[in-house]
Amino acid sequence: MIRILITGKGSYIGTHFLNYLKVNFPSQYEVDELDMMGNEWKDYDFSKYDVVYHVAGLAHSTPDESQRDLYYHVNTDLCYETAVKAKNEGVKQFIFMSSIIVYGSGEIGKPRIITRDTPLTPDNFYGDSKKQAEIKITPLNDENFKVCIIRPPMIYGRNSKGNYPLLAKFAKKTPIFPTLNNERSMLYVGNLVEFIRLMIDNKESGVFLPQNEEYVSSKELVRQVSSICGHRVLFTGVFNPILKLMSKNTYVNKVFGNLTIDKRLSQYKQKYCRYSFEESIRLTEGE
């Protein structure tokens, strides 16, 4: 029995992971969640756990400047304090949910591929707060305390938050959509939870970049969602030149920019992508 503590109660990813293990592997894992709001967590006993899976954090790709200090407090300091407590109390592995945002954003009209040599150049303090957390917790890694950092791309699934539900909502209502080609790495939550399980089973440490097996274009995502929902969309190239001129617009870049992870960086010795992109959209948007 592997004992796991999810630090960040009620989070989208943490809740999916907890339910996944309880339903599919009830005799192999014992999983608890811990509320990280306030200071009561500091008195909680970590010593009975083998793994701390840290999902607590603030996520918004374009945060307001007034929230700068809060982001560093939650995404950087809280992560480090949790990792130190875990190590001091004998936990064997600490898994941190970072983000592909530590590399910066994508670009319209030209490829942006994350490789092993791509530097960490976040666009804003949200991304930098994740980067700083990585920098602070990495030296804690040793033979008895494995630090595992996960940098996922856009995570999506039923009732997910972030950019995906906005684009999906748009796909269900818009009568037209541009044919502008782009490529994005994405990660279905059903694939992510299996990846995290394997990280725990294999006692991994280091930096990992999981993703779906397929790159996705915004056009294909809209096509899949609209088809499942029975909504007809006309795809046209008439707006493509205008969109290319708006490449500096944050929202336009989020939707039509290119940002992919080199697939070689996402390969693992065991299969974790249980769902194809088409299957994942059906599970996300279907009845």
C-alpha atoms as an extended CHARMM CRD file, in Angstrom:
* protein
*
       287  EXT
         1         1  MET       CA              0.0000000000        0.0000000000        0.0000000000  PROA      1               0.0000000000
         2         2  ILE       CA              1.4640000000        3.3440000000       -1.1060000000  PROA      2               0.0000000000
         3         3  ARG       CA              0.3210000000        6.2820000000        0.9980000000  PROA      3               0.0000000000
         4         4  ILE       CA             -0.1640000000        9.5420000000       -0.9170000000  PROA      4               0.0000000000
         5         5  LEU       CA             -0.9710000000       13.0340000000        0.3440000000  PROA      5               0.0000000000
         6         6  ILE       CA             -2.3740000000       15.5080000000       -2.1710000000  PROA      6               0.0000000000
         7         7  THR       CA             -1.5250000000       19.0160000000       -0.9660000000  PROA      7               0.0000000000
         8         8  GLY       CA             -4.2670000000       21.2110000000       -2.3910000000  PROA      8               0.0000000000
         9         9  LYS       CA             -7.7210000000       19.9610000000       -1.4430000000  PROA      9               0.0000000000
        10        10  GLY       CA            -10.4790000000       20.1240000000       -4.0420000000  PROA      10              0.0000000000
        11        11  SER       CA             -8.2390000000       20.9680000000       -7.0070000000  PROA      11              0.0000000000
        12        12  TYR       CA             -9.3160000000       19.8040000000      -10.4510000000  PROA      12              0.0000000000
        13        13  ILE       CA             -6.2430000000       17.6430000000      -11.0320000000  PROA      13              0.0000000000
        14        14  GLY       CA             -5.9270000000       16.4110000000       -7.4620000000  PROA      14              0.0000000000
        15        15  THR       CA             -9.5670000000       15.3280000000       -7.2830000000  PROA      15              0.0000000000
        16        16  HSD       CA             -9.3190000000       13.4780000000      -10.6050000000  PROA      16              0.0000000000
        17        17  PHE       CA             -6.1830000000       11.7040000000       -9.4180000000  PROA      17              0.0000000000
        18        18  LEU       CA             -7.7330000000       10.7210000000       -6.0920000000  PROA      18              0.0000000000
        19        19  ASN       CA            -10.8670000000        9.3450000000       -7.7690000000  PROA      19              0.0000000000
        20        20  TYR       CA             -8.8400000000        7.5180000000      -10.4170000000  PROA      20              0.0000000000
        21        21  LEU       CA             -6.8370000000        5.6230000000       -7.8260000000  PROA      21              0.0000000000
        22        22  LYS       CA             -9.7890000000        4.8880000000       -5.5540000000  PROA      22              0.0000000000
        23        23  VAL       CA            -11.9040000000        3.4890000000       -8.3870000000  PROA      23              0.0000000000
        24        24  ASN       CA             -9.2370000000        1.5560000000      -10.2850000000  PROA      24              0.0000000000
        25        25  PHE       CA             -6.6350000000        0.6350000000       -7.6490000000  PROA      25              0.0000000000
        26        26  PRO       CA             -8.4240000000        0.6220000000       -4.2740000000  PROA      26              0.0000000000
        27        27  SER       CA             -6.0700000000       -1.8740000000       -2.6420000000  PROA      27              0.0000000000
        28        28  GLN       CA             -2.8030000000       -0.3800000000       -3.9140000000  PROA      28              0.0000000000
        29        29  TYR       CA             -2.9890000000        3.2450000000       -2.7860000000  PROA      29              0.0000000000
        30        30  GLU       CA             -4.2140000000        5.1700000000        0.2350000000  PROA      30              0.0000000000
        31        31  VAL       CA             -4.8870000000        8.7850000000       -0.7310000000  PROA      31              0.0000000000
        32        32  ASP       CA             -5.7020000000       11.8490000000        1.3810000000  PROA      32              0.0000000000
        33        33  GLU       CA             -6.1570000000       15.5200000000        0.5030000000  PROA      33              0.0000000000
        34        34  LEU       CA             -4.9520000000       18.4550000000        2.5970000000  PROA      34              0.0000000000
        35        35  ASP       CA             -6.3060000000       21.9990000000        2.5230000000  PROA      35              0.0000000000
        36        36  MET       CA             -3.3480000000       24.3800000000        2.1210000000  PROA      36              0.0000000000
        37        37  MET       CA             -5.2770000000       27.5670000000        2.8780000000  PROA      37              0.0000000000
        38        38  GLY       CA             -4.1230000000       29.3040000000        6.0460000000  PROA      38              0.0000000000
        39        39  ASN       CA             -1.4550000000       27.7990000000        8.2990000000  PROA      39              0.0000000000
        40        40  GLU       CA             -3.1350000000       24.7360000000        9.7700000000  PROA      40              0.0000000000
        41        41  TRP       CA             -1.3980000000       22.4760000000        7.2380000000  PROA      41              0.0000000000
        42        42  LYS       CA              1.9100000000       23.2040000000        8.9560000000  PROA      42              0.0000000000
        43        43  ASP       CA              0.7840000000       21.1200000000       11.9360000000  PROA      43              0.0000000000
        44        44  TYR       CA             -0.3830000000       18.1750000000        9.8340000000  PROA      44              0.0000000000
        45        45  ASP       CA              1.6340000000       14.9690000000       10.1450000000  PROA      45              0.0000000000
        46        46  PHE       CA              3.3720000000       14.1630000000        6.8440000000  PROA      46              0.0000000000
        47        47  SER       CA              5.4020000000       11.2940000000        8.2850000000  PROA      47              0.0000000000
        48        48  LYS       CA              2.8120000000        8.6130000000        7.5130000000  PROA      48              0.0000000000
        49        49  TYR       CA              2.9910000000        9.2610000000        3.7480000000  PROA      49              0.0000000000
        50        50  ASP       CA              5.3220000000        7.8960000000        1.0790000000  PROA      50              0.0000000000
        51        51  VAL       CA              4.4850000000       10.6020000000       -1.4840000000  PROA      51              0.0000000000
        52        52  VAL       CA              3.3550000000       14.2230000000       -1.4220000000  PROA      52              0.0000000000
        53        53  TYR       CA              1.6920000000       15.3120000000       -4.6560000000  PROA      53              0.0000000000
        54        54  HSD       CA              1.6600000000       19.1170000000       -4.5970000000  PROA      54              0.0000000000
        55        55  VAL       CA             -1.1010000000       20.6140000000       -6.7550000000  PROA      55              0.0000000000
        56        56  ALA       CA             -1.8700000000       23.7450000000       -4.7190000000  PROA      56              0.0000000000
        57        57  GLY       CA             -1.2850000000       26.9150000000       -6.7100000000  PROA      57              0.0000000000
        58        58  LEU       CA             -2.6750000000       29.8680000000       -8.5920000000  PROA      58              0.0000000000
        59        59  ALA       CA             -3.1450000000       29.4120000000      -12.3180000000  PROA      59              0.0000000000
        60        60  HSD       CA             -3.8900000000       32.2390000000      -14.7200000000  PROA      60              0.0000000000
        61        61  SER       CA             -1.6900000000       32.9120000000      -17.7180000000  PROA      61              0.0000000000
        62        62  THR       CA             -2.2610000000       36.6910000000      -17.6710000000  PROA      62              0.0000000000
        63        63  PRO       CA             -2.5310000000       37.6400000000      -13.9800000000  PROA      63              0.0000000000
        64        64  ASP       CA             -3.1610000000       41.1590000000      -12.7790000000  PROA      64              0.0000000000
        65        65  GLU       CA             -0.0740000000       43.0720000000      -11.6310000000  PROA      65              0.0000000000
        66        66  SER       CA             -1.6570000000       43.6480000000       -8.2210000000  PROA      66              0.0000000000
        67        67  GLN       CA             -1.4460000000       39.8840000000       -7.6150000000  PROA      67              0.0000000000
        68        68  ARG       CA              2.3040000000       39.5770000000       -8.1710000000  PROA      68              0.0000000000
        69        69  ASP       CA              3.2270000000       39.0290000000       -4.5080000000  PROA      69              0.0000000000
        70        70  LEU       CA              0.3720000000       36.5750000000       -4.0170000000  PROA      70              0.0000000000
        71        71  TYR       CA              1.5380000000       34.4390000000       -6.9450000000  PROA      71              0.0000000000
        72        72  TYR       CA              5.0740000000       34.1640000000       -5.5850000000  PROA      72              0.0000000000
        73        73  HSD       CA              3.7340000000       33.4410000000       -2.1070000000  PROA      73              0.0000000000
        74        74  VAL       CA              1.4460000000       30.6200000000       -3.2720000000  PROA      74              0.0000000000
        75        75  ASN       CA              3.2430000000       29.1860000000       -6.2950000000  PROA      75              0.0000000000
        76        76  THR       CA              6.8170000000       29.5450000000       -5.0680000000  PROA      76              0.0000000000
        77        77  ASP       CA              7.0430000000       29.8720000000       -1.2900000000  PROA      77              0.0000000000
        78        78  LEU       CA              4.2070000000       27.5040000000       -0.4080000000  PROA      78              0.0000000000
        79        79  CYS       CA              5.6130000000       24.8480000000       -2.7260000000  PROA      79              0.0000000000
        80        80  TYR       CA              9.0730000000       25.1180000000       -1.1830000000  PROA      80              0.0000000000
        81        81  GLU       CA              7.7870000000       25.1140000000        2.3970000000  PROA      81              0.0000000000
        82        82  THR       CA              5.6880000000       22.0350000000        1.6570000000  PROA      82              0.0000000000
        83        83  ALA       CA              8.6300000000       20.2190000000        0.0890000000  PROA      83              0.0000000000
        84        84  VAL       CA             10.9070000000       21.0350000000        3.0260000000  PROA      84              0.0000000000
        85        85  LYS       CA              8.3020000000       19.7980000000        5.5040000000  PROA      85              0.0000000000
        86        86  ALA       CA              7.8420000000       16.6050000000        3.4810000000  PROA      86              0.0000000000
        87        87  LYS       CA             11.5770000000       15.9330000000        3.4370000000  PROA      87              0.0000000000
        88        88  ASN       CA             12.0420000000       16.6800000000        7.1180000000  PROA      88              0.0000000000
        89        89  GLU       CA              9.2230000000       14.2990000000        8.0460000000  PROA      89              0.0000000000
        90        90  GLY       CA             10.5130000000       11.3640000000        6.0380000000  PROA      90              0.0000000000
        91        91  VAL       CA              8.3900000000       11.4800000000        2.8780000000  PROA      91              0.0000000000
        92        92  LYS       CA             10.1600000000        9.6030000000        0.0670000000  PROA      92              0.0000000000
        93        93  GLN       CA              8.9050000000       11.5300000000       -3.0010000000  PROA      93              0.0000000000
        94        94  PHE       CA              7.6340000000       15.0320000000       -3.7630000000  PROA      94              0.0000000000
        95        95  ILE       CA              5.7730000000       15.6070000000       -7.0440000000  PROA      95              0.0000000000
        96        96  PHE       CA              5.2810000000       19.2080000000       -8.1360000000  PROA      96              0.0000000000
        97        97  MET       CA              2.7980000000       20.3020000000      -10.7920000000  PROA      97              0.0000000000
        98        98  SER       CA              4.6700000000       22.9910000000      -12.6610000000  PROA      98              0.0000000000
        99        99  SER       CA              3.6350000000       24.0390000000      -16.1900000000  PROA      99              0.0000000000
       100       100  ILE       CA              4.8100000000       24.4110000000      -19.7640000000  PROA      100             0.0000000000
       101       101  ILE       CA              4.2960000000       28.1340000000      -19.1220000000  PROA      101             0.0000000000
       102       102  VAL       CA              7.8380000000       28.2310000000      -17.6510000000  PROA      102             0.0000000000
       103       103  TYR       CA              9.0490000000       28.2230000000      -21.2860000000  PROA      103             0.0000000000
       104       104  GLY       CA              6.9130000000       31.1960000000      -22.3020000000  PROA      104             0.0000000000
       105       105  SER       CA              4.0340000000       31.3420000000      -24.7690000000  PROA      105             0.0000000000
       106       106  GLY       CA              3.6220000000       30.1960000000      -28.3730000000  PROA      106             0.0000000000
       107       107  GLU       CA              3.7240000000       32.2010000000      -31.5620000000  PROA      107             0.0000000000
       108       108  ILE       CA              1.4180000000       32.6130000000      -34.5510000000  PROA      108             0.0000000000
       109       109  GLY       CA              2.7580000000       31.7160000000      -37.9610000000  PROA      109             0.0000000000
       110       110  LYS       CA              5.9330000000       29.8970000000      -36.9770000000  PROA      110             0.0000000000
       111       111  PRO       CA              6.7060000000       26.7120000000      -35.0490000000  PROA      111             0.0000000000
       112       112  ARG       CA              7.6270000000       26.8180000000      -31.3820000000  PROA      112             0.0000000000
       113       113  ILE       CA              8.9070000000       23.4330000000      -30.2270000000  PROA      113             0.0000000000
       114       114  ILE       CA             10.0990000000       22.7770000000      -26.6890000000  PROA      114             0.0000000000
       115       115  THR       CA             13.2930000000       20.7160000000      -26.7880000000  PROA      115             0.0000000000
       116       116  ARG       CA             15.7270000000       19.5320000000      -24.1580000000  PROA      116             0.0000000000
       117       117  ASP       CA             17.7770000000       22.7100000000      -24.7350000000  PROA      117             0.0000000000
       118       118  THR       CA             14.9220000000       25.2330000000      -24.6260000000  PROA      118             0.0000000000
       119       119  PRO       CA             15.6210000000       27.8120000000      -21.8880000000  PROA      119             0.0000000000
       120       120  LEU       CA             13.0460000000       28.7640000000      -19.2640000000  PROA      120             0.0000000000
       121       121  THR       CA             11.8380000000       32.2070000000      -20.3810000000  PROA      121             0.0000000000
       122       122  PRO       CA              8.4000000000       32.7900000000      -18.8380000000  PROA      122             0.0000000000
       123       123  ASP       CA              6.3710000000       35.7150000000      -20.1620000000  PROA      123             0.0000000000
       124       124  ASN       CA              5.0330000000       36.9070000000      -16.8200000000  PROA      124             0.0000000000
       125       125  PHE       CA              5.1910000000       36.4080000000      -13.0790000000  PROA      125             0.0000000000
       126       126  TYR       CA              2.7520000000       33.4940000000      -13.1890000000  PROA      126             0.0000000000
       127       127  GLY       CA              5.2460000000       31.5050000000      -15.2350000000  PROA      127             0.0000000000
       128       128  ASP       CA              8.1870000000       32.8720000000      -13.2720000000  PROA      128             0.0000000000
       129       129  SER       CA              6.5840000000       31.8930000000       -9.9510000000  PROA      129             0.0000000000
       130       130  LYS       CA              6.4870000000       28.2820000000      -11.1960000000  PROA      130             0.0000000000
       131       131  LYS       CA             10.0590000000       28.5420000000      -12.4460000000  PROA      131             0.0000000000
       132       132  GLN       CA             11.2780000000       29.8840000000       -9.0990000000  PROA      132             0.0000000000
       133       133  ALA       CA              9.5170000000       27.0420000000       -7.2780000000  PROA      133             0.0000000000
       134       134  GLU       CA             11.3770000000       24.5420000000       -9.4570000000  PROA      134             0.0000000000
       135       135  ILE       CA             14.6800000000       26.2660000000       -8.7200000000  PROA      135             0.0000000000
       136       136  LYS       CA             14.0670000000       26.1730000000       -4.9660000000  PROA      136             0.0000000000
       137       137  ILE       CA             12.9220000000       22.5610000000       -4.6370000000  PROA      137             0.0000000000
       138       138  THR       CA             15.4020000000       20.9170000000       -7.0190000000  PROA      138             0.0000000000
       139       139  PRO       CA             18.3560000000       20.9810000000       -4.5570000000  PROA      139             0.0000000000
       140       140  LEU       CA             16.2220000000       19.0340000000       -2.0480000000  PROA      140             0.0000000000
       141       141  ASN       CA             16.4740000000       15.9380000000       -4.2610000000  PROA      141             0.0000000000
       142       142  ASP       CA             18.6470000000       13.1180000000       -2.9520000000  PROA      142             0.0000000000
       143       143  GLU       CA             18.6630000000        9.3260000000       -2.5800000000  PROA      143             0.0000000000
       144       144  ASN       CA             16.0290000000        9.4180000000        0.1450000000  PROA      144             0.0000000000
       145       145  PHE       CA             13.8610000000       12.2370000000       -1.2030000000  PROA      145             0.0000000000
       146       146  LYS       CA             12.9080000000       12.1560000000       -4.8610000000  PROA      146             0.0000000000
       147       147  VAL       CA             11.8310000000       15.4990000000       -6.3730000000  PROA      147             0.0000000000
       148       148  CYS       CA              9.6900000000       14.9990000000       -9.4710000000  PROA      148             0.0000000000
       149       149  ILE       CA              8.7160000000       18.0770000000      -11.5130000000  PROA      149             0.0000000000
       150       150  ILE       CA              5.8970000000       17.8540000000      -14.0660000000  PROA      150             0.0000000000
       151       151  ARG       CA              5.6110000000       20.4880000000      -16.8250000000  PROA      151             0.0000000000
       152       152  PRO       CA              2.3330000000       19.7040000000      -18.5920000000  PROA      152             0.0000000000
       153       153  PRO       CA              0.8410000000       21.6040000000      -21.5280000000  PROA      153             0.0000000000
       154       154  MET       CA             -2.8370000000       22.6450000000      -21.5250000000  PROA      154             0.0000000000
       155       155  ILE       CA             -4.7690000000       20.1670000000      -19.3660000000  PROA      155             0.0000000000
       156       156  TYR       CA             -8.3820000000       19.5520000000      -20.2660000000  PROA      156             0.0000000000
       157       157  GLY       CA            -11.3190000000       17.2980000000      -19.4800000000  PROA      157             0.0000000000
       158       158  ARG       CA            -14.9290000000       17.4960000000      -18.3850000000  PROA      158             0.0000000000
       159       159  ASN       CA            -15.4970000000       20.5970000000      -16.2210000000  PROA      159             0.0000000000
       160       160  SER       CA            -11.8840000000       21.7180000000      -16.6320000000  PROA      160             0.0000000000
       161       161  LYS       CA            -10.8220000000       25.3250000000      -16.2980000000  PROA      161             0.0000000000
       162       162  GLY       CA             -8.5270000000       27.5880000000      -18.3110000000  PROA      162             0.0000000000
       163       163  ASN       CA             -8.3380000000       28.0820000000      -22.0700000000  PROA      163             0.0000000000
       164       164  TYR       CA             -9.9520000000       24.8300000000      -23.1830000000  PROA      164             0.0000000000
       165       165  PRO       CA            -13.5190000000       25.4660000000      -21.9300000000  PROA      165             0.0000000000
       166       166  LEU       CA            -13.4720000000       28.9480000000      -23.4780000000  PROA      166             0.0000000000
       167       167  LEU       CA            -12.5450000000       27.5280000000      -26.8780000000  PROA      167             0.0000000000
       168       168  ALA       CA            -15.0170000000       24.6590000000      -26.5020000000  PROA      168             0.0000000000
       169       169  LYS       CA            -17.8150000000       27.0670000000      -25.6200000000  PROA      169             0.0000000000
       170       170  PHE       CA            -16.9330000000       29.1370000000      -28.6690000000  PROA      170             0.0000000000
       171       171  ALA       CA            -16.9690000000       25.9950000000      -30.8500000000  PROA      171             0.0000000000
       172       172  LYS       CA            -20.5360000000       25.2480000000      -29.7830000000  PROA      172             0.0000000000
       173       173  LYS       CA            -21.8160000000       28.6810000000      -30.7980000000  PROA      173             0.0000000000
       174       174  THR       CA            -19.7620000000       30.1880000000      -33.6210000000  PROA      174             0.0000000000
       175       175  PRO       CA            -21.0520000000       29.8170000000      -37.1970000000  PROA      175             0.0000000000
       176       176  ILE       CA            -17.5630000000       30.3190000000      -38.6940000000  PROA      176             0.0000000000
       177       177  PHE       CA            -13.9610000000       29.6190000000      -37.6730000000  PROA      177             0.0000000000
       178       178  PRO       CA            -10.5880000000       30.4040000000      -39.3110000000  PROA      178             0.0000000000
       179       179  THR       CA             -8.6030000000       27.6970000000      -41.0720000000  PROA      179             0.0000000000
       180       180  LEU       CA             -5.3080000000       29.1180000000      -39.8050000000  PROA      180             0.0000000000
       181       181  ASN       CA             -3.0770000000       26.1220000000      -39.1120000000  PROA      181             0.0000000000
       182       182  ASN       CA             -1.3100000000       25.7840000000      -35.7990000000  PROA      182             0.0000000000
       183       183  GLU       CA             -0.0580000000       23.0180000000      -33.5100000000  PROA      183             0.0000000000
       184       184  ARG       CA             -0.4300000000       22.6750000000      -29.7560000000  PROA      184             0.0000000000
       185       185  SER       CA              0.5770000000       20.0900000000      -27.2260000000  PROA      185             0.0000000000
       186       186  MET       CA             -2.3200000000       19.1890000000      -24.9420000000  PROA      186             0.0000000000
       187       187  LEU       CA             -2.8710000000       16.6630000000      -22.1670000000  PROA      187             0.0000000000
       188       188  TYR       CA             -6.1570000000       14.9890000000      -21.3310000000  PROA      188             0.0000000000
       189       189  VAL       CA             -6.6490000000       14.6500000000      -17.5800000000  PROA      189             0.0000000000
       190       190  GLY       CA             -7.3460000000       10.9390000000      -18.0000000000  PROA      190             0.0000000000
       191       191  ASN       CA             -3.8490000000       10.5160000000      -19.4540000000  PROA      191             0.0000000000
       192       192  LEU       CA             -2.2630000000       12.7620000000      -16.8450000000  PROA      192             0.0000000000
       193       193  VAL       CA             -3.5240000000       10.7790000000      -13.8420000000  PROA      193             0.0000000000
       194       194  GLU       CA             -2.0670000000        7.5530000000      -15.2450000000  PROA      194             0.0000000000
       195       195  PHE       CA              1.2450000000        9.3350000000      -15.8400000000  PROA      195             0.0000000000
       196       196  ILE       CA              1.3650000000       10.5350000000      -12.2280000000  PROA      196             0.0000000000
       197       197  ARG       CA              0.5770000000        7.0130000000      -11.0140000000  PROA      197             0.0000000000
       198       198  LEU       CA              3.5530000000        5.6960000000      -12.9750000000  PROA      198             0.0000000000
       199       199  MET       CA              5.7930000000        8.4250000000      -11.5380000000  PROA      199             0.0000000000
       200       200  ILE       CA              4.8650000000        7.1820000000       -8.0810000000  PROA      200             0.0000000000
       201       201  ASP       CA              5.1620000000        3.4690000000       -8.8300000000  PROA      201             0.0000000000
       202       202  ASN       CA              8.6120000000        3.9610000000      -10.3580000000  PROA      202             0.0000000000
       203       203  LYS       CA              9.8160000000        6.4220000000       -7.7000000000  PROA      203             0.0000000000
       204       204  GLU       CA             10.8630000000        8.9000000000      -10.3750000000  PROA      204             0.0000000000
       205       205  SER       CA             12.8180000000       12.1180000000       -9.9090000000  PROA      205             0.0000000000
       206       206  GLY       CA             13.7120000000       14.8240000000      -12.3940000000  PROA      206             0.0000000000
       207       207  VAL       CA             11.7290000000       16.8800000000      -14.9100000000  PROA      207             0.0000000000
       208       208  PHE       CA              8.9950000000       15.3240000000      -17.0700000000  PROA      208             0.0000000000
       209       209  LEU       CA              6.8880000000       16.7010000000      -19.9340000000  PROA      209             0.0000000000
       210       210  PRO       CA              3.8750000000       14.4400000000      -20.5440000000  PROA      210             0.0000000000
       211       211  GLN       CA              1.4660000000       15.1600000000      -23.4000000000  PROA      211             0.0000000000
       212       212  ASN       CA             -1.1180000000       13.4590000000      -25.5850000000  PROA      212             0.0000000000
       213       213  GLU       CA              0.2670000000       11.3630000000      -28.4190000000  PROA      213             0.0000000000
       214       214  GLU       CA             -1.1390000000       13.8000000000      -31.0040000000  PROA      214             0.0000000000
       215       215  TYR       CA             -0.5010000000       17.5030000000      -31.5330000000  PROA      215             0.0000000000
       216       216  VAL       CA             -3.7460000000       19.4490000000      -31.9040000000  PROA      216             0.0000000000
       217       217  SER       CA             -4.7450000000       22.4390000000      -34.0190000000  PROA      217             0.0000000000
       218       218  SER       CA             -7.3680000000       24.8880000000      -32.8190000000  PROA      218             0.0000000000
       219       219  LYS       CA             -9.2540000000       24.2070000000      -36.0560000000  PROA      219             0.0000000000
       220       220  GLU       CA             -9.3790000000       20.4560000000      -35.3690000000  PROA      220             0.0000000000
       221       221  LEU       CA            -10.4000000000       21.0050000000      -31.7560000000  PROA      221             0.0000000000
       222       222  VAL       CA            -13.3080000000       23.1870000000      -32.8510000000  PROA      222             0.0000000000
       223       223  ARG       CA            -14.2110000000       20.6390000000      -35.5210000000  PROA      223             0.0000000000
       224       224  GLN       CA            -14.2980000000       17.7970000000      -32.9820000000  PROA      224             0.0000000000
       225       225  VAL       CA            -16.2570000000       19.6950000000      -30.3410000000  PROA      225             0.0000000000
       226       226  SER       CA            -18.7970000000       21.1150000000      -32.7740000000  PROA      226             0.0000000000
       227       227  SER       CA            -19.3290000000       17.7030000000      -34.3610000000  PROA      227             0.0000000000
       228       228  ILE       CA            -19.9830000000       16.0040000000      -31.0230000000  PROA      228             0.0000000000
       229       229  CYS       CA            -22.4080000000       18.7540000000      -30.0480000000  PROA      229             0.0000000000
       230       230  GLY       CA            -24.2320000000       18.6790000000      -33.3810000000  PROA      230             0.0000000000
       231       231  HSD       CA            -23.3050000000       22.2490000000      -34.2430000000  PROA      231             0.0000000000
       232       232  ARG       CA            -22.3650000000       23.1510000000      -37.8040000000  PROA      232             0.0000000000
       233       233  VAL       CA            -19.3200000000       25.3800000000      -38.3170000000  PROA      233             0.0000000000
       234       234  LEU       CA            -18.0830000000       26.8450000000      -41.6110000000  PROA      234             0.0000000000
       235       235  PHE       CA            -14.2960000000       26.9480000000      -41.7960000000  PROA      235             0.0000000000
       236       236  THR       CA            -12.8720000000       29.8210000000      -43.8390000000  PROA      236             0.0000000000
       237       237  GLY       CA             -9.4520000000       31.2860000000      -44.5520000000  PROA      237             0.0000000000
       238       238  VAL       CA            -10.7150000000       34.8370000000      -45.0410000000  PROA      238             0.0000000000
       239       239  PHE       CA             -9.6160000000       35.9370000000      -41.5570000000  PROA      239             0.0000000000
       240       240  ASN       CA             -6.1650000000       34.3140000000      -41.6210000000  PROA      240             0.0000000000
       241       241  PRO       CA             -4.2000000000       37.4040000000      -42.7980000000  PROA      241             0.0000000000
       242       242  ILE       CA             -5.8220000000       39.5390000000      -40.1040000000  PROA      242             0.0000000000
       243       243  LEU       CA             -5.0390000000       37.0260000000      -37.3760000000  PROA      243             0.0000000000
       244       244  LYS       CA             -1.3780000000       36.9050000000      -38.4170000000  PROA      244             0.0000000000
       245       245  LEU       CA             -1.2220000000       40.6980000000      -38.0220000000  PROA      245             0.0000000000
       246       246  MET       CA             -2.6390000000       40.3050000000      -34.5010000000  PROA      246             0.0000000000
       247       247  SER       CA              0.1170000000       37.9480000000      -33.3670000000  PROA      247             0.0000000000
       248       248  LYS       CA              0.9780000000       40.2120000000      -30.4160000000  PROA      248             0.0000000000
       249       249  ASN       CA             -2.5680000000       40.0400000000      -29.0530000000  PROA      249             0.0000000000
       250       250  THR       CA             -2.4910000000       37.7580000000      -26.0060000000  PROA      250             0.0000000000
       251       251  TYR       CA             -5.8620000000       36.0940000000      -26.5910000000  PROA      251             0.0000000000
       252       252  VAL       CA             -5.3160000000       35.5800000000      -30.3200000000  PROA      252             0.0000000000
       253       253  ASN       CA             -1.9180000000       34.0710000000      -29.5990000000  PROA      253             0.0000000000
       254       254  LYS       CA             -3.3960000000       31.6980000000      -27.0400000000  PROA      254             0.0000000000
       255       255  VAL       CA             -5.8900000000       30.3780000000      -29.5590000000  PROA      255             0.0000000000
       256       256  PHE       CA             -3.8170000000       30.3060000000      -32.7390000000  PROA      256             0.0000000000
       257       257  GLY       CA             -0.2080000000       30.2530000000      -31.5540000000  PROA      257             0.0000000000
       258       258  ASN       CA              2.1270000000       27.2830000000      -31.9590000000  PROA      258             0.0000000000
       259       259  LEU       CA              3.5310000000       25.6370000000      -28.8430000000  PROA      259             0.0000000000
       260       260  THR       CA              4.5380000000       21.9880000000      -28.8970000000  PROA      260             0.0000000000
       261       261  ILE       CA              6.7560000000       19.6840000000      -26.8830000000  PROA      261             0.0000000000
       262       262  ASP       CA              9.2050000000       17.5350000000      -28.8220000000  PROA      262             0.0000000000
       263       263  LYS       CA              7.4870000000       14.1340000000      -28.6690000000  PROA      263             0.0000000000
       264       264  ARG       CA             10.7610000000       12.4500000000      -27.7330000000  PROA      264             0.0000000000
       265       265  LEU       CA             10.7020000000       14.3460000000      -24.4260000000  PROA      265             0.0000000000
       266       266  SER       CA              7.2820000000       12.9020000000      -23.6070000000  PROA      266             0.0000000000
       267       267  GLN       CA              8.0870000000        9.2570000000      -24.2370000000  PROA      267             0.0000000000
       268       268  TYR       CA              8.0720000000        7.0060000000      -21.1960000000  PROA      268             0.0000000000
       269       269  LYS       CA              8.9610000000        3.3830000000      -20.6360000000  PROA      269             0.0000000000
       270       270  GLN       CA              5.3210000000        2.5780000000      -19.8930000000  PROA      270             0.0000000000
       271       271  LYS       CA              2.2540000000        3.7010000000      -21.8260000000  PROA      271             0.0000000000
       272       272  TYR       CA              0.2840000000        6.4490000000      -20.0910000000  PROA      272             0.0000000000
       273       273  CYS       CA             -1.8540000000        7.8330000000      -22.9320000000  PROA      273             0.0000000000
       274       274  ARG       CA             -4.9120000000        5.6360000000      -22.5190000000  PROA      274             0.0000000000
       275       275  TYR       CA             -7.0680000000        7.9410000000      -24.6330000000  PROA      275             0.0000000000
       276       276  SER       CA             -6.6100000000        9.3860000000      -28.1100000000  PROA      276             0.0000000000
       277       277  PHE       CA             -7.4700000000       13.0270000000      -28.7420000000  PROA      277             0.0000000000
       278       278  GLU       CA            -10.7490000000       12.1030000000      -30.4170000000  PROA      278             0.0000000000
       279       279  GLU       CA            -11.7230000000        9.8200000000      -27.5310000000  PROA      279             0.0000000000
       280       280  SER       CA            -10.8190000000       12.4610000000      -24.9790000000  PROA      280             0.0000000000
       281       281  ILE       CA            -13.0110000000       15.1100000000      -26.6430000000  PROA      281             0.0000000000
       282       282  ARG       CA            -15.8920000000       12.6650000000      -26.7660000000  PROA      282             0.0000000000
       283       283  LEU       CA            -15.4920000000       11.9310000000      -23.0470000000  PROA      283             0.0000000000
       284       284  THR       CA            -15.1520000000       15.6330000000      -22.2840000000  PROA      284             0.0000000000
       285       285  GLU       CA            -18.0630000000       16.9480000000      -24.3460000000  PROA      285             0.0000000000
       286       286  GLY       CA            -20.3380000000       13.9280000000      -24.8310000000  PROA      286             0.0000000000
       287       287  GLU       CA            -23.3030000000       12.8920000000      -22.7040000000  PROA      287             0.0000000000
